[in-house]
Every structure is written in structure tokens, then in C-alpha cells.
Amino acid sequence: MNERDRQQRLWVAKQAGKLQRGVINRREFIRRAALAGFGITSMRYLAACAAPAAAPTAEQVQATVGPESAATELTAQQQFLKEVGGQFAGTTIRVVSESTPPSRAISEIMQQEFIPLTGINVEWEQLPLDQVLAKISQDTAGGLGANDIYYWDQAWVGRFVNDAVDPSELMAKTDLAYPDWNFDDFIPELVENIATYKGQLAAIPYDIPIFIMMYRKDIFDELGLSVPTTMSEYMEVIKAINEAKAPEVYGTVGQWKSGHYALETDWTAWHWSHGGRIFDADEQPVLNDEAGVTGAEYMLELGKYMPPGVTTWDWSGEGDAFTQGLAGVYISWGEFFPGFDDPQKSKVVGLVEPAPCPKEDALRTKAECGFDETPGISHQGGSSMAVSKFSKNVDAAWVFLQWATSSDITTRASLLGGGATPIRFSNFTDPRIKANDKVVAGTTRHFAVTLDAIQNRMGTEPHLPEWAALSVDSFAVELGKMTTGQQDIQTTLDNMAAAAAKAVG
């Protein structure tokens, strides 16, 4: 690390302190972080979400214990934690991560199982992403080793790749190999898009919010509609539902809140699915080309068949509207699907089905884009975890990270933490997941579609440091003018392209 890089990291940590004290706001922090080369892609952070749901109870955790859980007597996993993990009893390892449903679920399991079995003390700070970035930046700038395990937004991988222990080196430590951990079980598309930088493995995949299609089977059956498989069919189905059912039930819903990251993620699905890309292979903005216009036209056409409140909704408002029965079909984050079968809050229990998103009309390849942008209608927002190279407890940290990302724990986090953690093939075939493949609160009926989205339809935003500021402060603002009729499509896309050109210099 050169001195300029070190100073930039310290400066970012200082700006995060200003945000925490209220001297600057979240948008200004994102802008300043981008100036120092640190982007943010986390949907949860950029959403400025409300207070998170509570961690699972001890009873809920116990209900997810399986035959290969370390909590189950005489399993190889339990023996490993006692014997191999037990070598590090009394050691304290520190984890810093964004506060997310998977983190809350895994840390609760940790308190009940990992810590008692190993004697390793784990201090897991779960913070807003700006404070996570501040801690990692300060830690790596000084080589302090204050945190043993880092949580990385996918936009940080290139910046911190040299500050982590190479996972390949850790996996070569056969005496520390967690039973049946099996790196090949991680879905390759996630390894490539959220844990790798320029072909170099840097971290371990951790979670994966992603877009899928969700539709009202009762309405489709009533109207004699087929599940759409093309973009034109999707539009025709929405029109048909709207014509037959509005204003009680509209064709679709959206996350169109002006100036909000949700609006930008909504736009990407239609932009990418009509052959659009944000940057070309020379890393120049081209989002305002003919394909970009076509995608925006499609997006605005969809808006004709949405409830009037759509321009005030982020993804939570959109999900709530669908949960209350206000629309027939939509494409958005699959982690909202379990709530549709929850009788405590849903009016559509058992009526919603998951399906793959319709096939894109045109689709650019990753090689045709810049900054690792990978077009696909199923927009994703995943993250990863890594062992700090400055850690004084690398082996103990690796024991913990393997446990936390093992098949058993990620399966249980998927059940307890909102369904955003299926990062392994085995998560989708586990009997506990299959047992919830039914109409029940916390259902996993959508998991097969989620896997298909990851493997075949996944869209990844550009991984440039300026992306968070660009997508929120410029793109979401300009798109808000377009969706509210204040600005035409070409002007909107031209303004976005100009902002992108300025951001990349």
C-alpha cells in the first residue's frame, strides 16, 4: 500500500465519523467515499432502511438444527469444533459486518453453538455500512489487525483484495479443514461476481439478494393467462390484468421513489433486458443509446399499469403493495417472497407463485461492458467475507469463517434470516429447505427460481468506486424526473450519461 492509498483510507474513516456525528449526511458520505475510491452497492445501505427486524429466538434457532449441525451430538462438525476449534479456546476474534438478516441469524446461532463448542470468543459488530467501511479502512491503513474478519460490499473487493489472506492459502490448511465445507459447493457465478477481482479469489460469498418474477396464480387462472416468458408477453399480461381488475388490482407495481436507489435498480432490469449497458468495454458511458431509450420506454409503459402511489415507494413499499393484493405480477427482490405466505401480514397467502424473469429481448455480454458490469434482468446485490491479513488470529478466524459459511449455517440463515443467504448448491437441496417448500410463513417455495436467476439471469452493476454516488445522487434523481413526467427519456439518459462521464473522468 502506498502513502496516498493509506491517507485515502484514513480520510474515509474520518468522513464516516462526521456522518455518525451528524456533520454530514449519508449522501455526502457516499460522495466523499467515492472520491477516495470506495464505492457502495449494498441495497440495504443505499435504501437507508428502517430499523432491522429482531434476531431469531433461541427456540427458532433450535428448530433449524439438522443432522450435520455442530449442535447435533457426535457429528463430525461438532467433533471438529471441539477438538480443532478447541485449540484456540480463550482466543478472541472480531468480526465487523453490515447489519443484515443473515448476520443477525448467524450471530445468534454462534452464541448458542460455535462459542460454547470451541471456547473461542467472537465479538461481532453489526453496523451501518459506512461504519463498516470506516473500521476496515482504518484497520488496513495502519495494519492494526483490530478486526479478524471483514465484510465486503462487492464494490470493495478490488480495493481490499491485498488486505486479506488469500482464501486458497487458507483452504490448503488441511488440518483446519471444516468437515464437508467443500468450496466447489459455492455457486460459481457468485464466486466470480461478488468475491473475485480480475480473476483472483479474494473472499468467500456471503449473501445474495436478487430479482425474480412473482405472480398471482389465482388471477392468472381466472383470466386464462400464461406465465410470460418474453418481454412482450410480460407487458401483455400486465395490460390484461389491469384492464380486467383495476383499480382494485393493478397489472403490476414498482419501486419508483424519486432519488432512491430502489428506482435505479428497477431501471437496470429494463435497461439491461433491452440490450442496454451503462459502460462499454472502453469504460465509456453508453446508456443513452438506442437500446437505452427502448428500455426506458418499456419502463414507462409499465408505469401506466401501476397504482398511483408507485412514485413514493421504495422496494419495501412495493413489496407491501403486492402483499396487500394490489397487483397481479412484478419483478423484484426475491427475499420479499416469504412474506407473501405469512398470514400475520399478507392478504395473498398461498396465491403467489415464483417464476423466472422473462427472457431479455437483447442482452450484452460482460465482455462488452466496463467495470465488471454484467447485464441481466435479475439484478443482484451480494456481499462476501474475508480474513484480514493483519489478523493475529488467522487460524481461529478461518475456523470461524468456514463454520459461518458452511452448508448447515447458510441453510439455517436462509430459513431464519429472510431467504437471502442461499449461496451454495446444497442450500437449495437441503431437506430443511425442502420442508419449507410449501405455503408457510418463511416459505422457500421461491428457491428453485432464485437458483435459476443466479446461474442464468444475474445482473451485476458496475464495480467502480464512484458508483454509489452516481447511482443515487444522479441516476435516481434523473430517473425520478422521468417517471414523474418532468423530463423526457432522451434528456434523462443524456443527463445520466454526462454524470457518468464526469464520474469516471
C-alpha positions, 0 to 999 in steps of 0.5 A: 500500500502506498502513502496516498492509498493509506491517507485515502483510507484514513480520510474515509474513516474520518468522513464516516465519523462526521456522518455518525456525528451528524456533520454530514449526511449519508449522501455526502458520505457516499460522495466523499467515499467515492472520491477516495475510491470506495464505492457502495452497492449494498441495497440495504445501505443505499435504501437507508432502511428502517430499523432491522427486524429482531434476531431469531429466538433461541427456540427458532434457532433450535428448530433449524438444527439438522443432522450435520449441525455442530449442535447435533451430538457426535457429528463430525462438525461438532467433533471438529469444533471441539477438538480443532476449534478447541485449540484456540479456546480463550482466543478472541476474534472480531468480526465487523459486518453490515447489519443484515438478516443473515448476520443477525441469524448467524450471530445468534446461532454462534452464541448458542453453538460455535462459542460454547463448542470451541471456547473461542470468543467472537465479538461481532459488530453489526453496523451501518455500512459506512461504519463498516467501511470506516473500521476496515479502512482504518484497520488496513491503513495502519495494519492494526489487525483490530478486526479478524474478519471483514465484510465486503460490499462487492464494490470493495473487493478490488480495493481490499483484495491485498488486505486479506489472506488469500482464501486458497492459502487458507483452504490448503490448511488441511488440518483446519479443514471444516468437515464437508465445507467443500468450496466447489459447493459455492455457486460459481457465478457468485464466486466470480461476481461478488468475491473475485477481482480480475480473476483472483479469489479474494473472499468467500460469498456471503449473501445474495439478494436478487430479482425474480418474477412473482405472480398471482396464480389465482388471477392468472387462472381466472383470466386464462393467462400464461406465465410470460416468458418474453418481454412482450408477453410480460407487458401483455399480461400486465395490460390484461390484468389491469384492464380486467381488475383495476383499480382494485388490482393493478397489472403490476407495481414498482419501486419508483421513489424519486432519488432512491436507489430502489428506482435505479435498480428497477431501471437496470432490469429494463435497461439491461433486458433491452440490450442496454449497458451503462459502460462499454468495454472502453469504460465509456458511458453508453446508456443513452443509446438506442437500446437505452431509450427502448428500455426506458420506454418499456419502463414507462409503459409499465408505469401506466399499469401501476397504482398511483402511489408507485412514485413514493415507494421504495422496494419495501413499499412495493413489496407491501403493495403486492402483499396487500393484493394490489397487483397481479405480477412484478419483478423484484427482490426475491427475499420479499417472497416469504412474506407473501405466505405469512398470514400475520401480514399478507392478504395473498397467502398461498396465491403467489407463485415464483417464476423466472424473469422473462427472457431479455429481448437483447442482452450484452455480454460482460465482455462488452461492458466496463467495470465488471458490469454484467447485464441481466434482468435479475439484478443482484446485490451480494456481499462476501467475507474475508480474513484480514491479513493483519489478523493475529488470529488467522487460524481461529478466524478461518475456523470461524469463517468456514463454520459461518459459511458452511452448508448447515449455517447458510441453510439455517440463515436462509430459513431464519434470516429472510431467504437471502443467504442461499449461496451454495448448491446444497442450500437449495437441496437441503431437506430443511429447505425442502420442508419449507417448500410449501405455503408457510410463513418463511416459505422457500417455495421461491428457491428453485427460481432464485437458483435459476436467476443466479446461474442464468439471469444475474445482473451485476452493476458496475464495480467502480468506486464512484458508483454509489454516488452516481447511482443515487445522487444522479441516476435516481434523481434523473430517473425520478424526473422521468417517471414523474413526467418532468423530463423526457427519456432522451434528456434523462439518459443524456443527463445520466450519461454526462454524470457518468462521464464526469464520474469516471473522468 
